[in-house]
Structure formats: structure tokens, C-alpha cells
Amino acid sequence: MAYQPARTRRGFGRRPEKARPKTRTEKQRPSSEYLFVEEHVQTLEEAANNTLNSLRRLGSQRFALAPFHEHFDRWFRNLRITLSEFESNPSVKVDDQFTKECSQVLSDIDSVLKEKRLKEASLQESIRIVNQKILDLRVLLTRTEREFASKAKEITESKERAVKPIASRLGALREELSRIVRMKTSLFSRVLKSGARKESEATQQLNSTKRELAAIEQSFAAEHGRLRDEYGRRREQLLDQIANHQMEIESLEASSQVDDALEVRRAACDALINVVNAFLRRTGLASETASFSL
């Protein structure tokens, strides 16, 4: 009986085939899953709704802090952008009447805002000038206080220089008088009887020196008093001027009619809303304009 080799099953013992790498062309080949998405274009109704909502928002916008003219420029620019976006929408075909009416409203509100800008600029300049005066007065007040302190120090130093030698002489006279009084009680002074005369002379010199010292002190005290009175009057004048200028600023701010121009801006936006609604009615959207009205 001949030897026959064992049969193997198909597929067993073979090496698995490696996946063939993709070529560069295959890698760069666009997939059919990428689809072109067309950008949505607003309808006339959508564009009108967006425009009217923006106009309402701009008409009620408030500006809390001055200067307001800086806010006016930004607000007016946003107003023009709102109308420009409406006019440039492919679904909107504005007519001459719409363009004319919008231009008129924009021209009117621009004129009003320019006038308010000028008034606010004039007010700010007036307040700036008065504030500068207040600043100058405060600088002058500080300088006056320094000058008073410097002159008062000079008077004190001059007084000390003038009093020092007299005070020294006064001390020496007191010692001399005390020595004479002690000698007066001795037997020698009673014999010569010269103690009384010396005591009288020493007392006169002492009293004269005291009067001289008192006169000098009184003179310097009077000089310091005059300086203090002059400084007090000058200080009071400067403080009064500062207070008057502060009241002037308060009066300028109270009498001015500078504000954020809410009413005129709201009126302009209301007028533009009416212009847009009138345009919609002319284009045949009269049935939809009810939702666009104020």
C-alpha cells in the first residue's frame, strides 16, 4: 500500500495578505459625503422684523455717563448700519420714497445730535475753565500756608536772637542783686553804709532790663499777630473764591440741557419704523405689517 500525504484544508497555513496602502490620488479624492450647503438668505419679512427690532432697541437705548456726545457717534453709526443692512438684503428692493424718507430722518437726527454735541462741548469747556481756577486757587492757598509758616518761623528765630543777650544780662543782674543783698547784712557793709545805694542801683538796672525784655517780646508778639491776621484774611478770601467757583459749576450743570437725548433719538427711531412699515405696505405686505407696527 503506497504512502499518501495528508491533505490540508484550503486557507490553513497561508500568510494573511497585507492591506494595500492607498495611493496619494486615492487619499486626496473627495468624498461623496461632502455636500454644498447654501447660505440662508433672509426673506423680506425676516429682514423687516430684524430691522424693526433693532430700531426699537436703538430708540430705547440709554447712556448713563457723560460725555454723551461720544455715545451719540456710536449710536448714530449703529442706526445707519441697521438701515444699510436692510437695504442691502437681496430680498429687499427699496424705492426712491423709502430712500428719501430715511435720508430726511437721518439728516434731522444728525442735526439735533450735532447741536447737542456743541452744547455739551461748550459746557465741558466752561466747567474745565472753572475747575482750573479752583485748582489754581488751591495751589495759591497751599503756597500762602507755606509762606505764613516760613515767616512765622523767621519771627520766632529773630525773637530768640534778640531776647537771648537781654535774658543773659537779666540773669547776671539778678545774681548781682542777690550778692549785694547778702553783703548788706555783713558788718563791713553796715560800717560803710554803701549797701543800700548799690542795692538801689542794681534794682533799677534789673527793672530796666525787664522792661526792655518785655518791650522786645511785645514787639515780636505784635508782629506775629499782624502776620497771623493777614494770613487769616487771605486764607478766608481764597476759600470764599473756591466756594463761589464750586457753586458756579453746580449752576452750570443745573442750568444746562445736556442729556442723553433719549426723546429725540426715540422719535427718530419711531419715524424710521413708520418709514419701513410704509415701504412694506407699498410692496404688498400690508397683511404682515400689523406685526411690524409700534
BAZA-884206 format. One record per residue (C-alpha): z, y, x; residue in one letter; residue number from 1. Coordinates in nm, 2 decimals. Each point is the difference from the previous one (the first is absolute). Example, Ala and Ser with C-alpha at 12.3 -4.5 7.8 and 13.67 -1.06 7.14 Angstrom:
! residues 2
> 0.78|-0.45|1.23|a|1;
> -0.07|0.34|0.14|s|2;
! end
This chain:
! residues 294
> 0.00|0.00|0.00|m|1;
> -0.12|0.33|0.15|a|2;
> 0.24|0.29|0.06|y|3;
> -0.07|0.30|-0.23|q|4;
> 0.16|0.35|0.06|p|5;
> 0.23|0.14|-0.27|a|6;
> -0.17|0.27|-0.21|r|7;
> 0.16|0.34|-0.02|t|8;
> 0.01|0.22|-0.31|r|9;
> -0.24|0.29|0.00|r|10;
> 0.16|0.32|0.11|g|11;
> 0.29|-0.15|0.18|f|12;
> 0.01|0.06|0.37|g|13;
> -0.23|0.31|-0.01|r|14;
> 0.12|0.34|0.12|r|15;
> 0.01|0.27|-0.26|p|16;
> -0.28|0.25|0.02|e|17;
> 0.11|0.35|0.10|k|18;
> -0.08|0.28|-0.24|a|19;
> -0.30|0.20|0.12|r|20;
> 0.10|0.36|0.08|p|21;
> -0.17|0.26|-0.21|k|22;
> -0.26|0.21|0.17|t|23;
> 0.03|0.38|0.03|r|24;
> -0.26|0.04|-0.27|t|25;
> 0.20|-0.21|-0.24|e|26;
> 0.32|0.18|0.08|k|27;
> -0.16|0.34|-0.07|q|28;
> -0.18|-0.12|-0.32|r|29;
> 0.14|0.20|-0.30|p|30;
> 0.17|-0.20|-0.26|s|31;
> -0.14|0.00|-0.35|s|32;
> 0.36|0.07|-0.13|e|33;
> -0.01|0.37|0.11|y|34;
> -0.12|0.19|-0.31|l|35;
> -0.08|0.37|-0.02|f|36;
> 0.25|0.19|-0.22|v|37;
> -0.14|0.31|-0.15|e|38;
> 0.22|0.31|0.00|e|39;
> 0.12|0.10|-0.34|h|40;
> -0.14|0.33|-0.12|v|41;
> 0.22|0.19|-0.25|q|42;
> -0.14|0.06|-0.34|t|43;
> -0.02|0.34|-0.14|l|44;
> 0.31|-0.07|-0.21|e|45;
> 0.20|-0.13|0.30|e|46;
> -0.11|0.30|0.21|a|47;
> 0.10|0.24|-0.28|a|48;
> 0.34|-0.16|-0.05|n|49;
> 0.08|0.01|0.37|n|50;
> -0.11|0.37|0.02|t|51;
> 0.20|0.10|-0.30|l|52;
> 0.31|-0.17|0.12|n|53;
> -0.04|0.17|0.34|s|54;
> -0.04|0.34|-0.17|l|55;
> 0.31|-0.06|-0.21|r|56;
> 0.20|-0.10|0.32|r|57;
> -0.12|0.31|0.19|l|58;
> 0.08|0.22|-0.30|g|59;
> 0.36|-0.11|0.00|s|60;
> 0.06|-0.01|0.38|q|61;
> 0.29|0.21|0.12|r|62;
> 0.07|0.15|0.34|f|63;
> 0.37|0.02|0.09|a|64;
> 0.01|0.20|0.32|l|65;
> -0.16|0.33|0.11|a|66;
> -0.24|0.11|0.14|p|67;
> -0.20|-0.11|-0.30|f|68;
> -0.34|0.11|0.13|h|69;
> 0.00|-0.29|0.24|e|70;
> 0.02|-0.23|-0.31|h|71;
> -0.26|0.20|-0.19|f|72;
> -0.26|-0.08|0.27|d|73;
> 0.06|-0.38|-0.02|r|74;
> 0.02|0.01|-0.38|w|75;
> -0.33|0.18|-0.04|f|76;
> -0.17|-0.23|0.25|r|77;
> 0.12|-0.30|-0.20|n|78;
> -0.13|0.16|-0.32|l|79;
> -0.34|0.04|0.14|r|80;
> 0.00|-0.35|0.14|i|81;
> 0.08|-0.14|-0.35|t|82;
> -0.29|0.18|-0.15|l|83;
> -0.23|-0.09|0.29|s|84;
> 0.08|-0.37|-0.04|e|85;
> -0.08|0.01|-0.37|f|86;
> -0.33|0.18|0.05|e|87;
> -0.11|-0.24|0.28|s|88;
> 0.07|-0.31|-0.20|n|89;
> -0.34|-0.19|-0.06|p|90;
> 0.09|-0.04|-0.37|s|91;
> 0.05|0.38|-0.05|v|92;
> -0.29|0.23|-0.04|k|93;
> 0.15|0.35|-0.04|v|94;
> -0.20|0.27|-0.16|d|95;
> -0.03|0.37|0.09|d|96;
> 0.25|0.10|-0.26|q|97;
> 0.26|-0.23|0.15|f|98;
> -0.07|0.14|0.35|t|99;
> 0.01|0.36|-0.12|k|100;
> 0.33|-0.04|-0.20|e|101;
> 0.17|-0.19|0.29|c|102;
> -0.11|0.27|0.25|s|103;
> 0.14|0.27|-0.23|q|104;
> 0.34|-0.17|-0.03|v|105;
> 0.02|-0.06|0.37|l|106;
> -0.10|0.35|0.08|s|107;
> 0.27|0.14|-0.24|d|108;
> 0.28|-0.21|0.13|i|109;
> -0.10|0.07|0.36|d|110;
> 0.02|0.37|-0.06|s|111;
> 0.34|-0.03|-0.16|v|112;
> 0.13|-0.21|0.28|l|113;
> -0.14|0.24|0.26|k|114;
> 0.18|0.29|-0.16|e|115;
> 0.32|-0.20|0.00|k|116;
> -0.05|-0.09|0.37|r|117;
> -0.03|0.37|0.08|l|118;
> 0.32|0.09|-0.20|k|119;
> 0.19|-0.28|0.17|e|120;
> -0.13|0.10|0.34|a|121;
> 0.10|0.36|-0.06|s|122;
> 0.35|-0.11|-0.12|l|123;
> 0.04|-0.22|0.30|q|124;
> -0.10|0.28|0.24|e|125;
> 0.25|0.24|-0.17|s|126;
> 0.28|-0.25|0.02|i|127;
> -0.09|-0.08|0.37|r|128;
> 0.02|0.37|0.08|i|129;
> 0.34|0.04|-0.17|v|130;
> 0.13|-0.32|0.17|n|131;
> -0.11|0.14|0.34|q|132;
> 0.20|0.31|-0.08|k|133;
> 0.31|-0.21|-0.08|i|134;
> -0.05|-0.19|0.32|l|135;
> -0.03|0.32|0.21|d|136;
> 0.32|0.14|-0.17|l|137;
> 0.19|-0.32|0.08|r|138;
> -0.11|0.02|0.36|v|139;
> 0.11|0.36|0.01|l|140;
> 0.33|-0.09|-0.16|l|141;
> 0.06|-0.27|0.27|t|142;
> -0.09|0.26|0.27|r|143;
> 0.24|0.25|-0.15|t|144;
> 0.28|-0.25|0.00|e|145;
> -0.06|-0.08|0.37|r|146;
> -0.01|0.37|0.09|e|147;
> 0.33|0.06|-0.18|f|148;
> 0.16|-0.29|0.18|a|149;
> -0.14|0.12|0.33|s|150;
> 0.12|0.37|-0.05|k|151;
> 0.34|-0.12|-0.12|a|152;
> 0.04|-0.20|0.31|k|153;
> -0.10|0.30|0.21|e|154;
> 0.26|0.21|-0.17|i|155;
> 0.27|-0.26|0.06|t|156;
> -0.09|-0.03|0.37|e|157;
> 0.00|0.37|0.04|s|158;
> 0.34|0.03|-0.17|k|159;
> 0.14|-0.27|0.23|e|160;
> -0.13|0.19|0.31|r|161;
> 0.14|0.33|-0.12|a|162;
> 0.34|-0.14|-0.11|v|163;
> 0.07|-0.22|0.31|k|164;
> 0.09|0.27|0.25|p|165;
> 0.21|0.20|-0.25|i|166;
> 0.18|-0.32|-0.11|a|167;
> 0.07|-0.07|0.37|s|168;
> 0.13|0.35|0.05|r|169;
> 0.21|-0.03|-0.31|l|170;
> 0.16|-0.31|0.13|g|171;
> 0.08|0.16|0.33|a|172;
> 0.16|0.30|-0.18|l|173;
> 0.22|-0.23|-0.21|r|174;
> 0.12|-0.17|0.32|e|175;
> 0.07|0.34|0.16|e|176;
> 0.19|0.12|-0.30|l|177;
> 0.21|-0.32|0.00|s|178;
> 0.07|0.05|0.37|r|179;
> 0.12|0.36|-0.06|i|180;
> 0.22|-0.11|-0.29|v|181;
> 0.17|-0.26|0.23|r|182;
> 0.05|0.26|0.28|m|183;
> 0.15|0.25|-0.25|k|184;
> 0.30|-0.22|-0.05|t|185;
> 0.07|-0.03|0.37|s|186;
> 0.26|0.22|0.18|l|187;
> -0.27|0.16|0.22|f|188;
> -0.20|0.13|-0.29|s|189;
> 0.31|0.14|-0.17|r|190;
> 0.09|0.20|0.32|v|191;
> -0.35|0.14|0.04|l|192;
> -0.05|0.04|-0.38|k|193;
> -0.37|-0.05|0.05|s|194;
> -0.04|-0.31|-0.23|g|195;
> -0.03|0.19|-0.32|a|196;
> -0.29|0.22|0.13|r|197;
> -0.19|-0.30|0.13|k|198;
> 0.05|-0.20|-0.32|e|199;
> -0.13|0.29|-0.20|s|200;
> -0.31|0.03|0.21|e|201;
> -0.07|-0.37|-0.01|a|202;
> 0.05|-0.01|-0.37|t|203;
> -0.25|0.29|-0.04|q|204;
> -0.26|-0.18|0.21|q|205;
> 0.05|-0.32|-0.19|l|206;
> -0.04|0.17|-0.34|n|207;
> -0.31|0.19|0.13|s|208;
> -0.16|-0.33|0.12|t|209;
> 0.08|-0.16|-0.33|k|210;
> -0.17|0.28|-0.19|r|211;
> -0.30|-0.02|0.24|e|212;
> -0.03|-0.38|-0.06|l|213;
> 0.03|0.05|-0.38|a|214;
> -0.27|0.26|0.00|a|215;
> -0.24|-0.23|0.19|i|216;
> 0.07|-0.29|-0.23|e|217;
> -0.05|0.23|-0.30|q|218;
> -0.33|0.13|0.14|s|219;
> -0.14|-0.35|0.05|f|220;
> 0.13|-0.11|-0.34|a|221;
> -0.18|0.29|-0.17|a|222;
> -0.32|-0.08|0.19|e|223;
> 0.02|-0.37|-0.10|h|224;
> 0.06|0.11|-0.36|g|225;
> -0.30|0.23|0.00|r|226;
> -0.21|-0.29|0.13|l|227;
> 0.13|-0.24|-0.26|r|228;
> -0.07|0.25|-0.28|d|229;
> -0.35|0.06|0.12|e|230;
> -0.07|-0.37|0.03|y|231;
> 0.15|-0.06|-0.35|g|232;
> -0.23|0.27|-0.15|r|233;
> -0.30|-0.14|0.18|r|234;
> 0.07|-0.35|-0.10|r|235;
> 0.05|0.09|-0.36|e|236;
> -0.33|0.19|0.00|q|237;
> -0.19|-0.30|0.14|l|238;
> 0.16|-0.24|-0.25|l|239;
> -0.09|0.23|-0.29|d|240;
> -0.36|0.01|0.12|q|241;
> -0.01|-0.38|0.03|i|242;
> 0.14|-0.04|-0.35|a|243;
> -0.25|0.25|-0.14|n|244;
> -0.30|-0.18|0.16|h|245;
> 0.13|-0.33|-0.14|q|246;
> 0.01|0.16|-0.35|m|247;
> -0.35|0.12|0.06|e|248;
> -0.12|-0.35|0.06|i|249;
> 0.17|-0.13|-0.31|e|250;
> -0.16|0.29|-0.20|s|251;
> -0.35|-0.09|0.15|l|252;
> 0.04|-0.36|-0.09|e|253;
> 0.13|0.08|-0.35|a|254;
> -0.27|0.25|-0.09|s|255;
> -0.29|-0.20|0.14|s|256;
> -0.21|-0.21|-0.23|q|257;
> -0.08|-0.26|0.26|v|258;
> 0.03|-0.36|-0.13|d|259;
> -0.20|-0.32|0.01|d|260;
> -0.25|0.13|-0.26|a|261;
> 0.06|-0.30|-0.23|l|262;
> -0.12|0.17|-0.32|e|263;
> -0.33|0.12|0.14|v|264;
> -0.07|-0.33|0.18|r|265;
> 0.08|-0.19|-0.32|r|266;
> -0.22|0.23|-0.20|a|267;
> -0.29|-0.05|0.25|a|268;
> 0.04|-0.38|-0.03|c|269;
> 0.01|0.02|-0.38|d|270;
> -0.32|0.20|0.01|a|271;
> -0.17|-0.26|0.22|l|272;
> 0.12|-0.28|-0.23|i|273;
> -0.17|0.18|-0.29|n|274;
> -0.32|0.04|0.22|v|275;
> 0.00|-0.38|0.07|v|276;
> 0.06|-0.09|-0.36|n|277;
> -0.28|0.24|-0.12|a|278;
> -0.23|-0.17|0.25|f|279;
> 0.09|-0.34|-0.13|l|280;
> -0.08|0.10|-0.35|r|281;
> -0.34|0.13|0.11|r|282;
> -0.08|-0.33|0.16|t|283;
> 0.07|-0.19|-0.32|g|284;
> 0.35|-0.12|0.07|l|285;
> 0.15|0.20|-0.28|a|286;
> 0.17|-0.31|-0.14|s|287;
> 0.18|-0.06|0.33|e|288;
> 0.11|0.36|0.06|t|289;
> 0.30|-0.04|-0.22|a|290;
> 0.17|-0.20|0.27|s|291;
> -0.09|0.27|0.26|f|292;
> 0.14|0.30|-0.19|s|293;
> 0.32|0.18|0.10|l|294;
! end
